[in-house]
């Protein structure tokens, strides 16, 4: 890939991590920032470009996190930076609900074109993934006149009240934050590594459908919401057939099928959207993260008849579809197209999978069979870590390996219901050499245990 970068694409540590200036900021933060906010990596950023993040002490770290799947086109993509500056010089805000502007309309047109399916679509823009999900549920309820919403085990849909209810994991997301929004029903997911139904996705969907029929009956269900590849829950890729079977059942029963592509969208999995892989066409798609090169923007796109069912004024928000964020989104989407970042995600997937597979083999050969599964798609790959030779989750190993990797200047994130998963979400503009170096360090961290 021939992208030029502003910052040298080299890992370079000049202090131990965290360095003294980062440690000072951590102290300042303690008396200024609420303790409920965590940070995965204890260094403070001053610059970022391509696959590199520079911290306040002058250390250059390799980025395998993209700020949780956001900076797909890079954290300072020049086209995005120019579009942001240009728009900010004209106006930063008027509110689309007061005096609208072309950028919002242009983003909606792009999303209508890029999301799965050729049907007539409409889009509405918001600020965060959680807000997009909330609005998808509002639209589905109003359009169907029904209230129940089905979500799945291991799901993550956000931290607002309704999306906490949809999110599966209690600690840290939900614990003692209740009561939660009613009318949310949780069904088993297809999680091939841990599911007795294994790779039979159709059977896993039928299991969920059977439970829906028993517990609430189809005609009270407004929406089924699913991440086509689960993010926070552990990069769980449902077995083939699961998503198409759920989508088909929704179609037959007048239930709105919502694909939450907040983490998996915008080239991350090697297609525009993860649903594209099996040709699944959702009624509504929720998007955020990678959409706007790091600027806060989110969207719901879907069938024109569903989206237009909502009365004028029923959707909105002061900042939703902010003009600077829209300008960034148009530039980011164009960069994804011109640089073929979906293709790049597939290449990254091959490099990552090959490296992790060889790490798994050498670990197994040395009697530490701790990689239970390598899974994911494109540039959304994870390793599930287990106690040697078993399927028992090993969250301590995930924590230790992440800490070791980070101490060597590689930003890596954990996830999973059991906290035992290392997930790799590099910016899609990272170079091969930097990626390979980061993977080698991760391999050493796993070997060190
Ligand atoms: N849905 C999914 C699938 C996500 O991964 C996330 C964020 N991790 C959200 C929703 C919530 O997005 P946000 O943090 O922007 O509210």
Boltz pocket constraint, residues with backbone or C-beta under 6 A from the ligand:
constraints:
  - pocket:
      binder: B
      contacts: [[A, 68], [A, 127], [A, 128], [A, 129], [A, 130], [A, 131], [A, 133], [A, 156], [A, 157], [A, 158], [A, 159], [A, 227], [A, 231], [A, 232], [A, 260], [A, 261], [A, 262], [A, 263], [A, 264], [A, 288], [A, 289]]
      max_distance: 6.0
